[in-house]
């Protein structure tokens, strides 16, 4: 999957906030761990700890979950020069005063749904929405998110494929370094991808 950079836009001053985003179960935690391994500082609180669904951790900050109802979002500016994980549904809530470099994880929707269903099963729950309907909803959501990021002048985007990253992590690590900054350690980033955790595969993958 080719990276996508938007250039020539007027950006807010100051270091960019690096945002790792995507649908739930699309590989955002893996991308955050790659950044951490590469030497890039992260914004996370450690409240949500590793479990069977994410054995290597979630790399989240609980404040992100409330972005849609916050009046004061000035704390996001503290993530300038650092990376923070923001689910795709909340990207539109990020304040305008920052320049964002978004690493957006893409994963086959059948795999996303299979992984989400497995997580629900592990919790003794089940989805209230049939997979086919969820797939339609996700497709519509992603279309709107991509359009939003294209329109917002303070967003630059690198699209990263989950499957491609697991199969060729060195290539993804190099693309992220080019996007984020030359100080990242590609070798250490490459070592993060764990093929054993690729447990929900689309047919033919």
C-alpha positions in Angstrom: 0.0 0.0 0.0 1.6 3.3 -1.1 2.0 6.1 1.5 0.0 9.2 1.0 1.5 12.6 1.8 -0.2 15.9 1.5 2.2 18.7 0.8 1.9 22.4 0.2 -0.6 23.1 2.9 -0.3 25.9 5.5 0.6 24.2 8.8 0.3 25.6 12.4 3.6 26.5 13.9 5.5 24.2 16.3 6.4 20.5 16.2 3.7 18.3 14.8 1.6 15.9 16.9 2.1 12.4 15.6 -1.2 10.6 15.7 -1.6 6.8 15.2 -5.1 6.1 14.1 -7.4 3.6 12.4 -10.3 1.4 13.2 -10.3 -0.7 16.4 -8.2 -3.9 15.9 -6.4 -2.5 12.8 -2.9 -2.5 14.2 -2.6 0.9 16.0 -1.0 -0.6 19.1 1.6 -2.3 16.9 2.4 1.1 15.2 2.7 2.8 18.6 5.1 0.1 19.8 7.1 0.5 16.6 7.4 4.3 17.3 8.4 3.6 20.9 11.0 1.0 19.8 12.4 3.5 17.3 13.0 6.1 20.1 10.0 8.3 19.6 8.3 9.6 22.8 4.7 8.6 23.4 1.7 10.1 25.2 0.0 7.3 27.2 -1.1 6.7 30.7 -0.8 2.9 31.1 -4.3 2.6 32.6 -5.3 0.0 30.0 -2.9 -2.8 30.4 -1.9 -5.7 28.2 -4.2 -8.7 27.9 -4.8 -11.7 25.7 -6.2 -9.5 22.9 -3.2 -7.2 23.0 -0.3 -9.1 24.7 2.1 -6.2 24.0 -0.1 -3.4 25.4 -2.5 -0.8 24.1 -0.4 2.4 24.4 -3.5 4.6 25.1 -4.3 7.8 27.0 -7.8 7.7 28.5 -8.3 11.4 27.9 -8.6 10.7 24.2 -11.9 8.8 24.7 -13.5 12.0 25.9 -12.3 14.3 23.1 -15.8 14.5 21.7 -17.2 16.1 24.9 -14.3 18.2 26.0 -14.5 22.0 25.9 -10.8 22.4 26.8 -8.6 20.4 24.6 -5.4 22.4 25.2 -3.7 19.3 26.7 -3.4 17.9 23.1 -0.7 20.6 22.4 1.5 18.8 25.0 1.8 16.0 22.5 3.7 18.1 20.0 6.9 16.3 19.2 5.3 13.1 20.6 2.9 10.4 19.4 -0.6 9.7 20.7 -3.1 7.1 19.7 -6.5 8.4 18.5 -9.2 6.1 17.2 -10.5 7.0 13.7 -13.9 8.0 15.1 -12.3 10.8 17.1 -9.9 12.3 14.6 -12.4 15.0 13.7 -12.3 16.1 17.4 -8.6 17.1 17.4 -8.2 20.8 17.9 -7.3 23.0 14.9 -4.3 24.7 16.5 -1.9 21.8 16.0 -0.2 20.3 13.0 -0.9 16.5 12.9 1.1 13.8 11.2 -1.3 10.9 11.1 -0.1 7.3 10.7 -3.4 5.6 9.6 -3.5 1.9 9.9 -5.4 0.0 7.2 -6.6 -3.6 7.6 -8.9 -5.8 5.7 -12.4 -5.3 7.2 -13.1 -9.0 7.4 -10.0 -9.3 9.7 -11.0 -6.2 11.7 -14.4 -7.7 12.4 -13.0 -11.2 13.1 -10.6 -9.7 15.6 -13.3 -7.5 17.2 -15.6 -10.6 17.5 -12.8 -12.6 19.1 -12.3 -9.8 21.7 -16.0 -9.7 22.5 -16.0 -13.5 22.8 -13.1 -13.3 25.3 -15.2 -10.9 27.3 -18.2 -13.1 27.2 -20.1 -10.7 25.0 -21.3 -10.7 21.4 -21.8 -8.0 18.7 -25.4 -6.6 18.5 -24.8 -5.7 14.8 -24.3 -8.4 12.1 -20.9 -8.4 10.4 -22.2 -7.4 7.0 -23.9 -4.3 8.4 -20.8 -3.4 10.5 -18.7 -3.7 7.3 -21.1 -1.2 5.5 -20.9 1.2 8.5 -17.1 1.0 8.6 -16.8 1.5 4.9 -19.0 4.6 5.1 -17.0 5.9 8.2 -13.6 5.4 6.5 -14.8 7.3 3.4 -15.8 10.2 5.6 -12.6 10.1 7.6 -10.4 10.1 4.5 -12.3 13.1 3.1 -12.0 14.9 6.4 -8.2 14.4 6.6 -7.8 15.5 3.0 -9.8 18.7 3.6 -8.1 19.8 6.9 -5.0 21.9 6.2 -3.3 20.8 9.4 -3.4 17.1 8.6 -0.7 15.1 6.8 -1.3 11.4 6.4 0.7 8.2 5.9 -1.5 5.1 5.2 0.1 1.9 6.5 -1.2 -1.6 5.7 -1.4 -4.0 8.6 -0.7 -7.1 6.6 2.1 -5.4 4.7 3.7 -4.4 8.0 3.5 -7.9 9.5 5.0 -9.4 6.3 7.6 -6.7 5.7 8.1 -4.6 8.8 11.4 -3.1 7.6 9.6 -1.4 4.7 7.0 0.1 7.0 9.6 1.2 9.5 11.4 3.1 6.7 8.2 4.7 5.5 7.4 5.8 9.1 10.9 7.2 9.6 10.6 9.2 6.4 7.3 10.5 7.5 8.1 11.3 11.2 11.8 12.0 11.3 15.3 10.7 10.6 16.2 9.9 14.2 14.1 6.7 14.4 15.9 3.4 14.7 14.5 1.3 11.8 16.2 -1.9 13.0 14.5 -1.8 16.4 11.2 -0.8 14.8 11.4 -3.8 12.5 11.8 -6.2 15.4 8.5 -5.2 16.8 6.2 -6.8 14.3 5.2 -10.3 15.5 3.7 -12.6 12.9 2.4 -14.9 15.7 -0.1 -12.2 16.6 -1.6 -12.2 13.1 -4.4 -14.4 14.3 -7.4 -13.2 12.3 -6.7 -13.4 8.5 -8.9 -12.6 5.6 -9.4 -15.4 3.1 -6.3 -15.8 0.9 -4.0 -13.7 3.2 
